[in-house]
Amino acid sequence: MKYLPTMGLEIHAELTTKSKLFCNCKVGFGGEPNSRCCPGCSGFPGMLPALNQRAVEYIIIAGHIMNCSISRFTKWERKHYFYPDLPAAFQTSQLARPVCLNGKVVIATQNGEKTIRINRIHLEEDAGKLIHELSPYYSLADYNRCSIPLIEIVTEPDFHTADEVSAFIEEVRRMLQYAGICDGKMEQGSLRCDVNISLASPTSTKLGTRTEIKNLNSVRSATKAIEAEIERQTDILESGGRVFQQTLRFNEAHNETTPMRTKENAHDYRYFTDPDIPPLILSESELERIFADIPEMPRKRLERYIGYGISETDAEILLADKRVSDFFENATAHYDNPKAISAFIIVELLRRVNLGEANIEELPFGADQFAKLIEMGATGKISRSHMKDVLREMLSSGNTPEAISEQMGFIIKEDLDAVNTILDKILSENPDVAAQYRNGEHKVFGFLMGKANKALKGVAAPNVIKNCLEKKLS
């Protein structure tokens, strides 16, 4: 490798509080433009902020799960810049004394586990949104997003490949989702990423000049943007040119990075202490109370799932989406058979989700009914092949598995007298095959079992038929 890429990330995650960071306006995605804003978050002069306590608790949780030191004293600064999506012309943020410092997150890479260092996590307010698509002559400003609480996770330059970056984004998103502090919906902008990237010789002790790619809103975009920027900087260096420090945007349609502006430094923002918000002082008792309420994190769940006998691969599939993992948890609470439940979720339910036949957030049945279906199949009340048909009908109608199985004639009655009568008839009609089995040719058992299953469909479970047939043959 002629040039070694080195990257650092800034991940912006909107917190799932009910109200904004410094006012009582509701938080939510979409909605009528400028319907969730007030004079405070719209930047009217003379409005005083009131800090959202839940947002403070959430950044403390974020710092704790990422192994950060939590500052007992932190303060607020105003970051000044003029842009139409920032009506006050400054953003309330943290520079000198952030809430969280010196953390780490472990990610899985192709070469094994790697520890990514977290420089800091600070709390700030989000900006609004500009809408450019309605006209080629003007843009419109929607301030609904103004002052939504946002945490910024700043890493050290510990990444050297796009795969490492994507693994880190996925892991952080998953951690925030499981902690219940960010929904991680990158397609809605609640998780966004900036990538700082530079190229240098692998033997160099100094990093190259870095550029920053802004507002990447999917893992795929981040990967493609990194690859495009590495290619761009490589071409510049190969031709004897010089890379300039810039802020870039990524055009996914053309697969290229283009300049937005020359990179600013901290002094360009004219930071100064916010005069309207007092410093934040955290007590040990407050921190202990917050830490005690943190839910179980994915890595702990992974260990527990593997302890159930579920393979690590299957456990990772369940954990990839918190909604799926929670559904699995609820189902096992109603029927204690984790392996059977996980297998049917992965093989059948998620297959239907991937085909667009189901939405894990809007299933017409609860985890209790799903667990009942698994129990009916595992205990022989319906055949395993019929479980798929019942699930399909549950997704369509929302009816219970018992009602569907009864209606479709799938309930196995366990009529042993009928089983023995029909088996006797099959053996009498196939005496040569029965003799072959008794003479040691056990491969013919499948032939007899096939005839028995067909004749006894709905009369008894396959394992009951098998046991009865074996007794008669012996």
C-alpha positions in Angstrom: 0.0 0.0 0.0 1.6 3.3 -1.2 -0.7 5.5 1.0 -2.2 4.5 4.3 -5.6 6.1 5.0 -6.2 7.3 8.5 -9.7 8.3 9.6 -11.6 9.8 12.6 -15.3 10.0 13.0 -17.8 12.5 14.4 -21.2 10.8 14.9 -24.2 13.0 15.6 -27.0 11.1 17.4 -30.4 12.8 18.1 -31.7 11.7 21.6 -35.1 10.3 22.0 -36.4 12.8 24.6 -40.0 13.9 24.4 -39.1 17.6 24.3 -36.2 19.7 22.9 -33.0 20.6 24.7 -33.8 24.1 25.9 -37.6 24.4 25.5 -40.8 22.4 25.8 -41.5 21.9 22.0 -42.1 18.3 21.1 -39.5 16.1 19.3 -40.5 14.0 16.3 -39.7 13.2 12.7 -41.5 14.9 9.8 -44.7 16.7 10.4 -45.9 20.1 9.0 -42.9 22.4 8.6 -42.4 24.8 11.5 -45.2 23.2 13.5 -43.0 22.2 16.4 -41.1 25.3 17.3 -41.5 28.3 19.6 -39.8 31.7 20.0 -37.0 30.0 21.9 -35.9 27.3 19.4 -36.7 29.8 16.5 -34.0 32.1 17.8 -36.1 35.1 18.9 -34.0 37.5 21.0 -34.5 37.6 24.7 -35.7 34.0 25.1 -34.1 32.2 28.0 -33.2 28.4 27.7 -34.3 25.8 30.3 -32.1 22.7 30.2 -33.7 19.3 29.5 -32.8 17.0 32.4 -33.5 13.8 30.5 -31.1 14.8 27.7 -28.3 15.1 30.4 -29.2 11.7 31.7 -29.0 10.3 28.2 -25.5 11.6 27.4 -24.3 10.2 30.7 -25.7 6.8 29.7 -24.0 7.1 26.3 -20.7 7.9 27.9 -21.0 5.0 30.4 -21.8 2.3 27.8 -18.8 3.6 25.7 -16.5 3.4 28.7 -15.9 7.1 29.1 -15.0 9.2 32.1 -18.0 11.3 33.1 -17.1 14.9 34.0 -18.5 16.1 37.4 -18.3 19.7 36.1 -19.2 20.7 32.6 -20.2 24.0 31.0 -21.8 25.4 27.8 -20.5 27.5 25.0 -22.0 29.3 22.1 -20.6 28.3 18.7 -21.2 31.2 16.2 -21.8 30.9 12.5 -24.3 32.4 10.2 -26.5 30.0 8.1 -30.2 30.1 7.4 -30.9 26.8 9.3 -29.5 28.3 12.5 -31.9 31.2 13.3 -30.1 32.4 16.4 -26.8 32.5 14.5 -25.2 30.4 17.2 -25.4 26.8 18.4 -25.4 26.0 22.1 -22.7 23.3 22.5 -19.7 22.2 24.6 -16.1 22.8 23.8 -13.8 23.1 26.9 -15.7 20.9 29.3 -17.7 18.1 27.6 -19.7 15.6 29.6 -17.8 12.5 28.5 -14.0 12.0 27.9 -11.6 9.2 27.0 -13.8 6.2 26.1 -13.5 3.1 23.9 -15.7 0.9 21.8 -14.7 -2.6 20.7 -15.6 -3.6 17.1 -15.4 -6.8 15.2 -13.2 -6.6 12.0 -12.0 -9.1 9.5 -8.7 -9.3 11.5 -10.4 -9.8 14.8 -11.5 -7.4 17.5 -10.2 -3.8 17.5 -10.6 -1.1 20.1 -11.6 2.4 18.9 -10.8 5.2 21.2 -13.4 7.9 22.0 -12.0 11.3 22.4 -15.1 13.0 23.8 -18.9 13.0 23.7 -20.6 16.3 24.1 -24.2 17.6 24.2 -25.5 20.2 21.8 -28.6 21.4 20.0 -29.4 20.4 16.5 -29.9 22.9 13.7 -32.9 23.2 11.4 -33.3 21.9 7.9 -33.2 23.7 4.5 -35.5 22.5 1.7 -34.0 23.2 -1.7 -36.1 20.9 -3.9 -39.2 23.1 -4.3 -37.7 25.7 -6.5 -34.4 26.5 -8.3 -34.7 30.1 -7.1 -35.1 29.9 -3.4 -34.8 27.6 -0.4 -37.2 27.2 2.6 -36.3 26.7 6.2 -38.0 24.2 8.5 -37.1 24.8 12.2 -38.8 21.8 13.6 -35.4 20.2 14.1 -33.9 23.2 15.8 -32.8 22.5 19.4 -33.5 18.8 19.3 -30.9 17.4 21.8 -27.9 15.9 20.0 -24.8 14.1 21.2 -21.6 14.3 19.2 -19.3 11.3 19.5 -15.8 12.2 18.4 -13.3 9.4 17.9 -9.5 9.3 17.7 -8.0 8.7 14.2 -8.0 4.9 14.7 -9.6 3.8 11.4 -7.7 2.7 8.4 -10.4 1.0 6.2 -14.0 1.7 5.3 -15.0 -1.6 6.7 -13.7 -0.5 10.2 -15.7 2.7 9.9 -18.9 0.8 8.9 -18.4 -1.7 11.8 -18.0 1.1 14.3 -21.1 3.0 13.0 -23.2 -0.2 13.3 -21.9 -1.0 16.7 -22.5 2.5 18.1 -26.0 2.6 16.5 -26.8 -0.7 18.1 -25.5 0.4 21.5 -27.5 3.6 21.5 -30.7 1.7 20.4 -30.3 -0.9 23.2 -29.7 1.9 25.7 -33.0 3.4 24.6 -31.5 6.9 24.0 -31.4 7.1 20.1 -33.6 5.3 17.6 -30.6 5.1 15.1 -32.7 5.8 12.1 -30.1 7.1 9.7 -32.6 7.4 6.9 -34.5 10.0 9.0 -31.4 11.8 10.0 -31.4 10.9 13.7 -27.9 9.4 13.3 -25.5 11.1 11.0 -21.7 10.8 10.5 -18.8 13.1 9.4 -15.6 11.4 8.4 -12.2 13.1 8.7 -9.7 11.4 6.3 -6.0 11.8 5.4 -3.5 9.8 3.4 0.2 9.4 4.2 3.0 7.0 3.6 2.7 3.8 5.8 6.2 4.6 7.2 5.5 8.2 7.9 5.2 9.4 11.5 3.0 12.3 10.6 -0.5 12.2 9.2 -1.4 13.8 5.9 -3.7 16.9 5.4 -7.2 15.9 6.4 -10.5 16.6 4.7 -13.9 16.2 6.3 -16.9 14.6 4.5 -20.1 16.0 6.1 -23.6 14.5 6.8 -23.3 10.9 5.7 -26.7 9.4 6.5 -26.2 5.7 5.9 -23.5 3.1 6.4 -23.4 2.5 2.6 -22.9 6.2 1.9 -20.1 6.4 4.4 -18.3 3.4 2.8 -18.7 4.8 -0.7 -17.7 8.3 0.3 -14.5 7.1 2.0 -13.6 5.0 -1.0 -14.2 8.0 -3.3 -12.2 10.4 -1.2 -9.2 7.9 -0.9 -9.2 7.7 -4.7 -9.4 11.5 -5.1 -6.5 12.2 -2.6 -4.4 9.4 -4.1 -4.8 10.9 -7.6 -3.7 14.3 -6.2 -0.7 12.9 -4.5 0.3 10.7 -7.4 0.3 13.7 -9.7 2.5 15.7 -7.4 -0.3 17.9 -6.1 -1.2 19.0 -2.6 -4.3 18.1 -0.6 -6.0 21.1 1.0 -7.9 21.0 4.3 -11.5 21.3 3.2 -15.1 20.4 4.2 -16.6 18.2 1.5 -20.0 16.8 0.6 -20.6 13.4 -1.0 -22.6 13.1 -4.2 -23.8 9.5 -4.2 -25.3 9.7 -7.6 -22.0 10.7 -9.1 -19.9 8.8 -6.5 -17.6 11.8 -5.8 -16.7 14.2 -3.1 -16.9 18.0 -3.8 -15.8 21.0 -1.8 -18.3 22.9 0.4 -15.9 25.3 2.1 -12.4 25.7 3.5 -12.2 23.9 6.8 -12.9 26.1 9.8 -11.0 25.8 13.1 -12.3 26.4 16.6 -11.4 30.1 16.6 -13.5 30.7 13.5 -16.6 29.9 15.4 -15.8 32.5 18.1 -16.7 30.2 21.0 -17.5 31.8 24.3 -19.3 30.7 27.5 -23.0 30.8 27.3 -24.2 33.5 29.7 -27.7 32.1 30.1 -27.0 28.4 31.1 -25.2 27.7 34.4 -22.5 25.0 34.6 -23.7 21.5 35.1 -22.5 19.9 38.3 -23.1 16.1 38.7 -23.1 14.3 42.0 -22.0 10.7 42.6 -25.5 9.8 43.8 -27.0 11.1 40.5 -24.6 9.1 38.4 -25.2 5.9 40.4 -29.0 6.4 39.9 -28.6 6.8 36.1 -26.2 3.9 35.8 -28.5 1.6 37.7 -31.3 2.1 35.0 -29.1 1.3 32.0 -30.6 -1.8 30.1 -28.7 -4.9 29.1 -26.2 -4.1 26.3 -25.9 -6.2 23.1 -22.6 -8.0 24.1 -24.2 -9.2 27.3 -27.3 -10.4 25.5 -25.0 -12.2 23.0 -23.3 -14.1 25.9 -26.7 -15.0 27.2 -28.1 -16.2 23.9 -25.0 -18.4 23.3 -25.6 -19.8 26.7 -29.0 -20.9 25.5 -27.3 -23.1 22.9 -28.0 -20.6 20.0 -25.0 -20.3 17.6 -23.1 -17.1 17.6 -24.1 -16.4 14.0 -27.8 -16.8 14.8 -27.4 -14.7 18.0 -25.9 -11.9 16.0 -28.8 -12.0 13.6 -31.2 -11.6 16.4 -29.2 -8.8 18.0 -28.7 -6.8 14.8 -32.1 -5.2 15.3 -33.3 -4.4 18.8 -36.9 -4.8 17.8 -36.2 -8.4 16.7 -34.2 -9.1 19.9 -37.0 -7.7 22.1 -39.5 -9.8 20.2 -37.4 -12.9 20.9 -37.1 -11.9 24.6 -40.9 -11.6 24.9 -41.6 -14.8 23.1 -39.2 -16.8 25.3 -40.9 -15.3 28.4 -44.1 -17.1 27.2 -42.5 -20.4 26.1 -39.1 -21.4 27.4 -37.6 -22.8 24.3 -35.1 -20.3 23.0 -33.5 -22.4 20.3 -36.8 -23.3 18.6 -38.0 -19.7 18.9 -34.8 -18.2 17.5 -34.7 -20.7 14.6 -38.3 -19.9 13.5 -37.7 -16.1 13.8 -34.6 -16.3 11.6 -35.8 -18.8 9.1 -39.4 -17.9 8.7 -40.4 -14.5 10.3 -37.3 -12.5 9.1 -37.6 -14.1 5.7 -41.1 -12.7 5.4 -39.9 -9.3 6.7 -37.1 -9.3 4.1 -39.7 -10.1 1.4 -41.8 -7.2 2.5 -44.7 -9.4 3.6 -44.3 -8.2 7.3 -43.1 -5.3 9.3 -41.4 -6.2 12.6 -42.8 -3.0 14.1 -46.4 -3.6 13.0 -47.0 -7.4 13.4 -50.7 -8.2 13.7 -50.0 -10.6 16.6 -47.9 -10.5 19.8 -44.9 -12.4 20.9 -47.1 -14.5 23.1 -49.1 -15.8 20.0 -45.8 -16.5 18.2 -44.6 -18.4 21.2 -47.8 -20.5 21.2 -47.2 -21.4 17.5 -43.7 -22.6 18.3 -45.0 -24.6 21.3 -47.8 -26.3 19.1 -45.1 -27.4 16.6 -42.6 -28.5 19.2 -45.2 -30.6 21.2 -46.7 -32.2 18.1 -50.1 -30.5 18.1 -49.4 -29.5 14.5 -46.8 -30.6 12.1 -43.7 -28.6 11.6 -44.5 -28.1 7.9 -47.9 -26.6 8.8 -46.2 -24.1 11.1 -45.2 -22.0 8.0 -48.8 -22.0 6.8 -50.1 -20.9 10.1 -47.6 -18.1 10.4 -48.6 -16.9 6.9 -52.2 -16.8 8.0 -51.3 -15.1 11.3 -49.6 -12.3 9.3 -52.6 -12.0 7.1 -55.5 -12.2 9.5 -54.0 -11.7 13.0 -55.9 -14.7 14.3 -54.5 -17.0 17.0 -52.5 -20.1 15.9 -55.0 -22.3 17.7 -57.9 -20.9 15.8 -56.1 -21.0 12.4 -54.9 -24.6 13.0 -58.4 -25.7 13.9 -60.0 -23.9 10.9 -57.4 -25.3 8.4 -57.6 -28.9 9.8 -54.0 -28.9 11.1 -54.7 -30.1 14.6 -53.2 -33.5 15.2 -55.7 -35.6 17.3 -53.3 -38.4 18.4 -55.8 -41.2 17.7 -53.6 -44.2 18.5 -56.3 -46.8 17.5 -56.5 -45.2 14.1 -52.7 -45.2 13.8 -52.4 -48.9 14.6 -55.2 -49.8 12.3 -53.8 -48.0 9.3 -50.2 -49.2 10.0 -51.5 -52.8 10.1 -53.1 -52.2 6.7 -49.9 -50.6 5.2 -47.8 -53.6 6.4 -50.2 -56.1 5.1 -50.2 -54.4 1.7 -46.4 -54.3 1.7 -45.2 -57.6 3.2 -42.0 -57.8 1.1 -40.9 -54.4 2.3 -41.6 -55.3 5.9 -39.6 -58.5 5.5 -36.7 -56.5 4.0 -36.6 -54.3 7.1 -36.7 -57.2 9.5 -33.9 -58.8 7.6 -31.7 -55.8 8.2 -32.4 -53.5 5.2 -33.4 -50.5 7.3 -33.2 -48.1 4.4 -36.7 -49.2 3.4 -38.1 -47.7 6.6 -38.4 -44.3 4.8 -40.7 -45.9 2.2 -43.1 -47.2 4.9 -42.9 -44.0 6.9 -43.8 -42.0 3.8 -46.9 -44.0 3.2 -47.8 -43.8 6.9 -47.4 -40.0 7.1 -49.6 -39.6 4.0 -52.3 -41.8 5.3 -52.2 -40.5 8.9 -52.0 -36.8 8.1 -53.8 -34.9 11.0 -54.3 -38.2 12.9 -51.0 -38.2 14.8 -47.7 -36.5 15.0 -44.9 -37.9 12.9 -42.9 -38.9 15.9 -45.9 -40.9 17.3 -46.3 -42.6 13.9 -42.6 -43.4 13.8 -42.6 -45.0 17.2 -45.7 -47.1 16.5 -44.2 -48.2 13.1 -40.9 -49.2 14.7 -42.7 -51.3 17.4 -44.7 -53.1 14.8 -41.7 -53.9 12.6 -39.7 -55.2 15.5 
